[in-house]
Amino acid sequence: MTENNKLRCVVVAVDGSEESMKGLQWALDNVKLHPEGSLVIIHVQSPPSIAAGLNPGSIPFGGPSDLEVPAFTAAIEAHQRRITDAIITHALKICADNNAEVKTQVLIGDPKEKICEAVEELHADLLVMGCRSFGPIKRMFLGSVSNYCSNHVSCPVMIVKGTA
Amino acid sequence: MEATNGSNETAVQAVARDMKTMGDGEGTAEENSTMKVWIAVDESDGSFYALEWALKHLFAHHDADKESPFAITVVHVQPPFQPTYTALPVGPVLFATSGMRDSVVKAEEESAAKILARASELCDQHKIKVEYLVLRGNPKEMLVEAVDQMDIDLLVVGSRGLGQIKRAVLGSISDYCAHHAKCPVLIVRPMKV
């Protein structure tokens, strides 16, 4: 029983926001891992079609209505990848500052579902997320991804908000 | 009701004052680096699971000998006693006579004592020193307010694992705390067997 005391796998979900980086920072500061444990940073990239935000059919040049124009998709993917790389680099830099060894994982898909899936697959003991709050209603709502994950994931969830 | 709320607030502030003066007495240098953690418990098993999880995973590896960087407090918030109390599931709303009020107050104190006893058993099992605190009031609001006033660094709450509909109707304390508390919130959900 005593061996189970240490956290074996801690998953930190990051996106581009400051709050998620704060979450990462918090995890690095305060979570003590099992010697064999690991900290896994997960970034979920939105799939190209959703990122497009618009129906390709509505583009003026009148592309194919349901099929994605390959070049369009590829361009979006490349852009996404650049963003992802920047985020991961930033996250790794924070980890390097703290002299921590971490693993990173990039998933593509709907953030809510992918995070929950990843937590299941990795048998995570703890999920750490930041919570982004938009607009004037800043502190009134929990971000939708954090909300979904805290309700559906099977492990404890730590929600780190930007300090007031 | 306002009188009760007013005294609740001063109760929290009084405790905050006490805690601060205690901290000063023990050495101010520690106070800054000590992380104040509050664990909210009530009668539900979910909250005790959360307490146990926190004890096992977050604090277990700090030996009792060394100074623990955590200042842990187990908090129980008692819903306030309402003067118009329906003691019976059927029947008219009873206005509490003073006798009834006393007995309800006593019952509440007993249940609070039981909860704290259970919590202290758990903490003793894990050999972790904790303090205990009982607040009166609406749990959601009290927790958030107290966290704010006392500069808590981490709040740990259990979750009853309510489904979507029940959550909307009954209201979820863990959701509310996660929304509104100013500090990081750890929500420990019951293990899916």
Boltz contact constraints between the chains, C-beta under 6 A:
constraints:
  - contact:
      token1: [A, 5]
      token2: [B, 56]
      max_distance: 6.0
  - contact:
      token1: [A, 5]
      token2: [B, 60]
      max_distance: 6.0
  - contact:
      token1: [A, 7]
      token2: [B, 57]
      max_distance: 6.0
  - contact:
      token1: [A, 32]
      token2: [B, 61]
      max_distance: 6.0
  - contact:
      token1: [A, 142]
      token2: [B, 178]
      max_distance: 6.0
  - contact:
      token1: [A, 142]
      token2: [B, 179]
      max_distance: 6.0
  - contact:
      token1: [A, 150]
      token2: [B, 187]
      max_distance: 6.0
  - contact:
      token1: [A, 154]
      token2: [B, 192]
      max_distance: 6.0
  - contact:
      token1: [A, 156]
      token2: [B, 186]
      max_distance: 6.0
  - contact:
      token1: [A, 156]
      token2: [B, 188]
      max_distance: 6.0
  - contact:
      token1: [A, 157]
      token2: [B, 187]
      max_distance: 6.0
  - contact:
      token1: [A, 158]
      token2: [B, 184]
      max_distance: 6.0
  - contact:
      token1: [A, 158]
      token2: [B, 186]
      max_distance: 6.0
  - contact:
      token1: [A, 159]
      token2: [B, 178]
      max_distance: 6.0
  - contact:
      token1: [A, 159]
      token2: [B, 185]
      max_distance: 6.0
  - contact:
      token1: [A, 160]
      token2: [B, 184]
      max_distance: 6.0
  - contact:
      token1: [A, 164]
      token2: [B, 182]
      max_distance: 6.0
